[in-house]
């Protein structure tokens, strides 16, 4: 009975862990150069990347290895690494990209708390033209993101500013994903790499067998 409680507790713990959301939030206003804030968040824990907390500088002991030892290790590493053709790498990258894109489209969440854009230029005509172009581009971008990702928008405001001669924006955007989803994506990527490696190993073995048979026959 105690064993069942332990198993149930472990399952509950990992379920809660994988349900925790992790993301990055970016806040920036061009009117204030020091307003840039980039914060990584996992659950209730926040870590500010910019501005970062000052860290204590620790002196590191530099241990220099003999040159021959380094060259030997590099040579062994190069011999152990499998060699792939460029065409094989391109195919693998394409397949991996398709898998990861499907997963990211399913799990990635984008939340726009605010995106205020004030558009200005040298004169009124350029301002109006620039406003029309940016407004249209923002509409297309919104549709693409909305149709492919989980998008939530609180406030977006694009307006012309005929008194200003520059484009200013004030944004607050968060991109997040549950840890379980990230784990799922990592497993999918690893499985695709293992399939890629297995295919190439099979092809390599077949080529070696063919070459051995040819040499035996001759």
C-alpha positions as CSV (number, residue, x, y, z in Angstrom):
1,X,0.0,0.0,0.0
2,X,2.8,2.4,0.9
3,X,4.4,1.6,-2.5
4,X,1.2,2.7,-4.3
5,X,1.3,6.0,-2.4
6,X,4.9,6.5,-3.4
7,X,4.2,5.8,-7.0
8,X,1.1,8.0,-7.0
9,X,3.1,10.8,-5.3
10,X,5.9,10.5,-7.9
11,X,3.4,10.6,-10.8
12,X,1.7,13.6,-9.3
13,X,5.1,15.4,-8.8
14,X,6.2,14.9,-12.4
15,X,2.8,15.9,-13.7
16,X,2.9,19.1,-11.8
17,X,6.6,19.7,-12.8
18,X,5.8,19.2,-16.5
19,X,2.7,21.5,-16.2
20,X,4.9,24.4,-15.1
21,X,5.2,27.2,-17.7
22,X,8.5,28.6,-18.8
23,X,9.0,31.7,-20.9
24,X,10.7,34.9,-21.7
25,X,9.2,38.4,-21.3
26,X,10.5,41.4,-23.2
27,X,9.7,45.0,-22.2
28,X,11.1,48.0,-24.1
29,X,10.3,51.6,-24.8
30,X,12.4,53.4,-27.4
31,X,11.8,56.7,-25.6
32,X,13.8,55.4,-22.6
33,X,17.0,53.6,-23.5
34,X,17.3,52.1,-20.0
35,X,13.8,50.6,-20.1
36,X,14.9,47.4,-21.8
37,X,14.0,44.4,-19.6
38,X,14.3,40.8,-20.5
39,X,13.1,38.3,-17.9
40,X,13.2,34.5,-18.0
41,X,10.4,32.9,-15.9
42,X,9.9,29.3,-14.7
43,X,6.7,29.0,-12.7
44,X,6.9,31.7,-10.0
45,X,10.7,32.1,-10.3
46,X,11.9,35.1,-12.3
47,X,15.4,35.7,-13.5
48,X,16.3,39.1,-15.1
49,X,18.7,38.7,-18.0
50,X,18.7,42.4,-18.7
51,X,19.4,44.3,-16.5
52,X,21.5,41.5,-15.0
53,X,22.5,41.4,-11.4
54,X,26.2,42.1,-10.9
55,X,28.1,38.9,-10.2
56,X,31.2,38.5,-8.1
57,X,34.3,38.1,-10.1
58,X,36.1,34.9,-9.1
59,X,39.7,34.2,-10.0
60,X,40.0,31.0,-12.0
61,X,43.1,28.9,-11.9
62,X,44.4,28.3,-15.4
63,X,45.7,24.8,-15.9
64,X,47.6,24.4,-19.1
65,X,47.7,21.0,-20.6
66,X,50.7,19.9,-22.6
67,X,50.3,20.5,-26.4
68,X,50.8,16.9,-27.3
69,X,47.9,15.8,-25.0
70,X,45.6,18.4,-26.5
71,X,46.5,17.4,-30.0
72,X,46.0,13.7,-29.2
73,X,42.5,14.3,-27.7
74,X,41.4,16.4,-30.7
75,X,42.6,13.7,-33.0
76,X,40.7,11.0,-31.0
77,X,37.6,13.1,-31.0
78,X,37.7,13.7,-34.8
79,X,38.2,9.9,-35.4
80,X,35.2,9.1,-33.1
81,X,32.8,11.6,-34.7
82,X,30.8,10.2,-37.6
83,X,31.3,11.8,-41.0
84,X,28.1,12.7,-42.9
85,X,27.7,14.0,-46.4
86,X,26.3,17.5,-46.9
87,X,23.2,16.1,-48.7
88,X,22.5,13.9,-45.7
89,X,22.9,16.8,-43.3
90,X,20.5,19.0,-45.5
91,X,17.8,16.2,-45.5
92,X,18.2,15.7,-41.7
93,X,17.9,19.5,-41.1
94,X,14.8,19.7,-43.3
95,X,13.1,16.8,-41.6
96,X,14.0,18.0,-38.1
97,X,12.9,21.5,-38.9
98,X,9.5,20.3,-40.1
99,X,9.0,18.2,-36.9
100,X,10.1,21.0,-34.5
101,X,7.9,23.5,-36.4
102,X,4.8,21.4,-36.0
103,X,5.5,20.9,-32.3
104,X,6.3,24.6,-31.7
105,X,3.1,25.7,-33.5
106,X,1.2,23.4,-31.2
107,X,2.7,24.3,-27.9
108,X,4.2,27.8,-28.1
109,X,2.2,30.7,-26.5
110,X,2.6,34.3,-27.4
111,X,1.0,37.0,-25.3
112,X,1.2,40.7,-26.2
113,X,0.4,42.8,-23.2
114,X,1.0,46.0,-25.2
115,X,2.4,47.1,-28.5
116,X,2.1,50.9,-29.0
117,X,3.8,52.2,-32.2
118,X,4.0,56.0,-33.0
119,X,5.0,56.6,-36.6
120,X,6.7,59.8,-37.7
121,X,8.8,60.9,-40.6
122,X,10.4,64.0,-42.2
123,X,7.1,65.4,-43.6
124,X,3.4,64.6,-43.4
125,X,3.3,62.7,-46.7
126,X,6.1,60.3,-45.7
127,X,4.5,59.9,-42.3
128,X,1.2,58.9,-43.8
129,X,2.8,56.5,-46.3
130,X,5.0,54.9,-43.6
131,X,1.9,54.6,-41.4
132,X,0.0,52.8,-44.1
133,X,2.9,50.4,-44.9
134,X,3.6,49.5,-41.2
135,X,-0.1,49.1,-40.5
136,X,-0.5,46.7,-43.4
137,X,2.6,44.7,-42.4
138,X,1.4,44.5,-38.8
139,X,-1.9,43.2,-40.0
140,X,-0.3,40.4,-42.1
141,X,2.1,39.5,-39.3
142,X,-0.8,39.3,-36.8
143,X,-2.7,37.0,-39.1
144,X,0.3,34.7,-39.6
145,X,1.0,34.4,-35.9
146,X,-2.7,34.1,-35.0
147,X,-3.3,31.3,-37.5
148,X,-0.1,29.3,-36.6
149,X,0.4,29.9,-32.8
150,X,-1.5,30.4,-29.6
151,X,-1.7,34.2,-29.6
152,X,-3.3,36.4,-27.0
153,X,-3.4,40.2,-27.5
154,X,-4.4,42.8,-24.9
155,X,-3.5,46.0,-26.5
156,X,-2.0,47.0,-29.9
157,X,-2.1,50.6,-31.1
158,X,-0.5,52.0,-34.2
159,X,-0.9,55.7,-34.8
160,X,0.7,58.4,-36.9
161,X,2.7,61.2,-35.2
162,X,3.0,64.2,-37.6
163,X,5.0,66.2,-35.0
164,X,7.7,63.6,-34.6
165,X,10.4,62.6,-37.1
166,X,11.0,59.1,-36.0
167,X,9.3,55.8,-35.2
168,X,8.8,55.1,-31.5
169,X,7.4,51.9,-30.0
170,X,6.5,50.6,-26.5
171,X,6.2,46.8,-26.3
172,X,5.6,44.2,-23.6
173,X,5.6,40.7,-25.1
174,X,5.8,37.2,-23.4
175,X,6.7,33.9,-25.2
176,X,6.1,30.8,-23.1
177,X,5.7,27.1,-23.2
178,X,5.1,24.4,-20.6
179,X,8.1,22.3,-19.5
180,X,6.2,19.1,-20.6
181,X,5.9,20.6,-24.1
182,X,9.6,21.4,-24.2
183,X,10.4,17.9,-23.0
184,X,8.2,16.5,-25.8
185,X,10.0,18.7,-28.4
186,X,13.4,17.6,-27.1
187,X,12.4,13.9,-27.3
188,X,11.1,14.4,-30.9
189,X,14.3,16.0,-32.0
190,X,16.4,13.3,-30.3
191,X,14.3,10.5,-31.9
192,X,14.7,12.1,-35.4
193,X,18.5,12.3,-34.8
194,X,18.6,8.6,-33.8
195,X,16.6,7.6,-36.9
196,X,19.0,9.7,-39.1
197,X,22.0,8.0,-37.5
198,X,20.5,4.5,-37.8
199,X,19.7,5.1,-41.5
200,X,23.3,6.3,-42.2
201,X,24.8,3.4,-40.3
202,X,22.7,0.9,-42.3
203,X,23.8,2.5,-45.6
204,X,27.4,2.4,-44.4
205,X,27.2,-1.3,-43.5
206,X,25.5,-2.2,-46.8
207,X,28.3,-0.3,-48.7
208,X,31.0,-2.0,-46.7
209,X,29.5,-5.5,-47.3
210,X,29.2,-4.8,-51.0
211,X,32.8,-3.6,-51.1
212,X,34.0,-6.7,-49.2
213,X,32.1,-9.0,-51.5
214,X,33.5,-7.3,-54.6
215,X,37.1,-7.6,-53.2
216,X,36.5,-11.3,-52.3
217,X,35.2,-11.9,-55.8
218,X,38.2,-10.3,-57.5
